[in-house]
Every structure is written in structure tokens, then in C-alpha cells.
Amino acid sequence: MKHILALILLAQFGFAQNFKSVKDTAALRLKVEQMSKTVNSIESDFTQEKNLSLLSEKILSKGHFVFKKENLLRWEYNTPYKYLIVINKDKIWIKDEKKTAKYDMNSNKVFKEINDIMIACVQGNIFKSGKFKVAYFENEKYYKLELTPLQKNMKESLKKINMYFDKSVTSVAKLDMVEPNDDYTTLEFINKKLNGAVADNIFTVK
């Protein structure tokens, strides 16, 4: 559970400089909504930096993820350890180097909430959930959506999500979320492939 929460609790302070408020927020929101509708699959490498207040060094991880509509996600860490999360509609598999566990999200509200956040972040449409207050910013390179949770239970584990898009708004470029104690992790997506063919069998774990 801690690994899954670490995955979705992301934050990035390094890109906070030189952002200004977007004047036409309706136009930007429309661009993001159109992107979410047209992207049917995403395949990408990722780098993750976790910053903990108790540690002087950042924790760096690398891996690969694949997303396919509707509600199919494979998130795999390759270094420094092997760790796999697979979401297939209402089922979630978690596999480490020792064991594999399978859960039914319909019987676990925590996993359901995690699933909804992960899928919505990857698709870029999390602001449509009604669970966040949204502010819109931009600089020369990125649009940034700053999402602050409105629900009390979510505020206990999540202070803020920042979602970065390149100026063409083709997909999510970076994700940040900050925890209430200001520990944070940075995720950056690289070598992205949009709308490629993706086999369904990669979204199961045996």
C-alpha cells in the first residue's frame, strides 16, 4: 500500500518558477478535455525522484508504463528494484520480487480511490472529478494545472497535485503531488508513444 501511495503522491517544486495565471482558462480546459478524448493509449518511460525531509539524498527510480482506455494501466519499476502495479478495470495486481497480490477494487474503497486518481492523472482529466479546486498557470514551456483537494479524507494524504502539459497539450508531461508534511516525489514522462497498438494481455499478472 505504501508503494502505491508513493506512486500517486507526487510533487515538483523545481518548475514552480516564472508561472503566471492563464487568462483564458476556458480555452485551456477545452484543450485538455479534447486531449483526453483523443488519446486512447499511452506508452512511456518514466523517472521518479522522491524527496523525504528525513533524508538528504533523493530516491531515484525508473520504469515503464502503459495505459489503454478504458481503465487499463500497467506501471512497472525496473530500477533500483522490481515492482509492478497492474490495473484492469475493477481488479488490481501488485507484484514485487517476492510475491503477487490481487485485489477487487469494488470491495476496497482505498484501492478504488487510488485507481481513480492514477487513471485520471495519466489521462489528464482529473480536474473533471469535482474533487479538486483547480488553478491554471503557464510559462514559456508548460501549462500547469494546480489541483487542491476539497474532500477532508483526501486532504489527510494529499496536499496538492500539479499537472504539467507541454504547450501543444498532447499529453501529460509531468506530474507533481505534495504530501501534507511537504515530502514530495517528482515524476517525468519520457519517450512517449500515443495511440499505438497495445495488447490486452499485458494487463494481467500470472
C-alpha positions in Angstrom: 0.0 0.0 0.0 2.8 2.4 0.8 4.4 1.9 -2.6 1.1 2.7 -4.3 0.6 5.8 -2.3 4.1 6.9 -3.0 3.4 6.5 -6.7 0.5 8.9 -6.7 1.8 11.3 -4.1 3.9 13.4 -6.4 5.3 16.9 -6.2 7.7 19.1 -8.0 9.0 22.4 -6.8 11.7 23.0 -9.4 9.2 24.0 -12.1 7.3 26.4 -10.0 9.2 29.5 -11.1 8.0 32.0 -13.6 4.5 30.7 -13.9 1.7 33.2 -14.3 -2.1 32.8 -14.3 -3.7 31.8 -17.5 -6.1 34.5 -18.8 -8.4 32.2 -20.9 -8.9 29.3 -18.6 -12.0 28.0 -20.5 -9.9 27.6 -23.7 -7.1 25.7 -21.8 -9.7 23.5 -20.1 -11.2 22.7 -23.5 -7.8 21.8 -24.9 -7.1 19.4 -22.1 -10.6 17.8 -22.4 -10.1 17.3 -26.2 -6.7 15.7 -25.5 -8.2 13.3 -23.0 -10.8 12.3 -25.5 -8.4 11.7 -28.4 -5.7 9.8 -26.5 -6.7 6.1 -26.4 -3.3 4.6 -25.3 -0.1 5.9 -23.9 3.2 4.1 -23.6 6.1 5.8 -21.9 9.3 5.5 -19.8 9.3 7.5 -16.6 11.8 8.8 -14.0 10.7 9.3 -10.4 12.5 11.3 -7.7 11.2 11.0 -4.1 12.3 13.7 -1.7 11.9 13.0 2.0 12.6 15.6 4.7 14.4 13.0 6.8 16.8 12.1 4.0 19.4 14.3 2.4 19.6 12.4 -0.8 16.7 11.9 -3.3 15.5 8.4 -4.1 15.6 7.9 -7.8 13.6 5.2 -9.6 13.0 4.4 -13.3 10.4 2.3 -15.1 7.9 2.0 -17.9 4.1 2.4 -18.0 1.3 1.6 -20.5 -2.2 3.0 -20.4 -5.2 1.9 -22.5 -8.8 3.0 -22.5 -10.9 2.1 -20.6 -9.2 1.7 -17.2 -6.2 -0.4 -18.1 -2.9 0.5 -16.6 0.5 -1.2 -16.3 3.1 0.6 -14.1 6.4 -1.1 -13.8 9.5 -0.1 -11.8 12.8 -1.5 -13.2 15.4 0.2 -11.1 16.6 0.2 -8.4 14.1 -2.6 -7.6 11.4 -4.6 -9.5 7.9 -3.6 -8.6 4.7 -3.9 -10.7 1.2 -2.5 -10.5 -1.5 -3.6 -12.9 -5.0 -2.2 -13.0 -7.6 -3.9 -15.2 -11.0 -2.3 -14.7 -12.1 -3.4 -11.2 -9.0 -5.6 -10.4 -5.5 -4.6 -9.3 -2.4 -6.7 -9.1 0.7 -5.8 -7.0 3.8 -7.8 -7.6 7.2 -7.4 -6.0 10.3 -9.6 -6.1 8.8 -12.0 -3.6 5.0 -12.3 -4.1 2.0 -11.3 -6.1 -1.3 -10.0 -4.6 -4.6 -9.4 -6.3 -7.4 -7.2 -5.1 -11.0 -6.4 -6.0 -11.5 -2.6 -6.0 -15.2 -2.9 -5.6 -14.7 -4.2 -2.1 -11.9 -1.8 -1.1 -12.7 2.0 -1.2 -9.0 2.9 -0.7 -7.9 1.0 -3.8 -10.9 2.4 -5.7 -9.8 5.9 -4.8 -6.2 5.2 -5.8 -7.3 3.7 -9.1 -9.4 6.7 -9.9 -6.6 9.1 -9.2 -3.9 7.2 -11.1 -6.1 6.7 -14.2 -7.3 10.3 -14.2 -3.7 11.7 -13.7 -2.4 9.6 -16.7 -5.3 10.7 -18.9 -5.1 14.3 -17.8 -8.7 14.7 -16.8 -8.5 14.5 -13.1 -9.8 18.1 -12.8 -13.2 16.9 -14.1 -13.8 14.8 -11.0 -15.2 17.7 -8.9 -12.9 16.6 -6.0 -10.4 19.4 -6.5 -10.2 23.2 -6.7 -8.3 24.0 -9.9 -6.0 26.9 -10.7 -4.4 27.4 -14.2 -0.9 28.7 -14.9 1.6 28.9 -17.7 5.2 29.7 -18.5 7.1 29.5 -21.8 7.3 25.8 -21.8 4.3 24.4 -19.9 0.7 24.8 -18.8 0.3 23.8 -15.2 -2.9 22.8 -13.5 -2.7 23.1 -9.8 -5.3 20.9 -8.0 -6.1 21.3 -4.3 -8.3 18.5 -2.8 -11.7 19.5 -1.4 -12.6 16.3 0.5 -11.4 16.0 4.1 -10.3 12.4 3.8 -8.2 13.2 0.7 -6.6 16.2 2.4 -5.2 13.8 5.0 -2.8 12.2 2.5 -2.6 14.8 -0.3 -1.9 18.5 -0.1 -1.7 19.3 -3.8 -1.4 17.9 -7.3 0.4 19.8 -10.1 -0.2 18.6 -13.6 2.1 19.8 -16.4 1.3 19.8 -20.2 3.5 21.0 -23.0 2.2 23.9 -24.9 0.7 21.7 -27.6 -1.3 19.8 -24.9 -0.7 16.4 -26.5 -0.4 14.5 -23.2 0.7 14.9 -19.5 4.5 15.8 -19.4 5.0 15.8 -15.7 3.0 15.1 -12.5 3.5 16.5 -9.1 1.8 15.9 -5.8 2.8 17.1 -2.4 2.0 15.4 0.9 0.8 17.3 3.9 4.2 17.1 5.6 5.7 18.6 2.3 7.6 15.4 1.4 7.3 15.1 -2.4 8.2 13.0 -5.4 8.7 14.0 -9.0 7.6 12.0 -12.0 8.6 12.9 -15.5 7.4 11.0 -18.6 9.9 10.5 -21.5 9.9 8.6 -24.8 6.1 8.7 -25.0 4.1 6.9 -27.7 0.5 7.9 -28.2 -2.3 5.8 -29.7 -0.1 2.9 -30.6 -1.4 -0.7 -30.6 -1.4 -2.2 -27.1 -2.3 -5.9 -26.4 -4.8 -6.6 -23.7 -2.8 -9.5 -22.2 -0.2 -7.2 -20.7 -2.8 -6.0 -18.2 -3.0 -9.3 -16.3 -0.4 -10.9 -13.9 0.0 -14.6 -13.5 
